[in-house]
């Protein structure tokens, strides 16, 4: 079920995450009716970088706030419109 806000808990290190969503009701994910976000995490110049790739798929979740929390470091927020984002911690 779509959420009005999300919290992504991310750990330091070189990591890659995939965040998949669909309407939660139908089998529409089989027809590209889903949303997929790739989240890349790496260290650059003594900073933790969280690189969020633009959303792919045909399903568009409702606009909502996303909290990006790097565990033990801090958090930043954005309103998810499906675009690319880069955060530095």
N, C-alpha and C positions, 0 to 999 in steps of 0.2 A: 504494500500500500504506500503511495507517495507520502512523504513527510514534509512538514513545513520548515524544518531545520534538520541539519545533519552535523555530526561531529566525526571527523576522520582522525583517529589516533594513529600517528605515524612514528615509527622508531628510526633512530639515526642509523647511518651506514648506507651502503649502496644497495638500494631496494627498488623494487617495482611492484606496484599494486594495480589491480584492475577492479573497478567499481561498476557492477552490472545492475541495471534496473529494468523492470517492465511494469505493466499495469497490475501485476499480481493476481489477475483473475483469469485471463484467457491464455491460450497457447500462442499468442501473437508474437512471441519472441522468435518463433520459427520463421517469421516473415520479415525480418529486419525491424520489427516494431519493438525495439528495445533501445536503451541508452547505455553506452559504455564509455567510461572515462579511464584513461591510463594516468597513473600518478608515479612519477619518477623521483627518487630521493638520492642525493649525492652530496659530497662535500667539495666545496670550491673556495679557495682562499680563506680557510678557517671558518667558513660559514656552512650551515646545513641549507641546501637548496631543495625546495619542493616544487617540482615542475609538473603542472597539471595540463595535460594535452586536451585539445578541444574534443568535445563530446561527438561520438559517432552513433549512428542508428537513427531510426525514424521516430521513436517515441520521445516526446519532450516532457520531462517532469515539470511540475509547477515551479515557479520562481521561489527560491528559498535561500536562507542564509546557510552557509557552510562554514563550520569552524574547523580550521586545520590546526591540529595540536601535535607538535613534535614533543613526544613524551620526555619530560624532564628538562625541556628547554623553554617552551612557551607556546603561544597560539596566535593566530591571525584569522581574520574573517573576510568572507566575500559573499556577494549575492551571485548565485550561480545562474548565468545566462547561457552556458554551454561553451563559452570561449576558453582561450588558453590563459593560464595564470602562472606566475612565478613568484614564490615567496622565499625570503632569505631570513634565516634565524641565526 
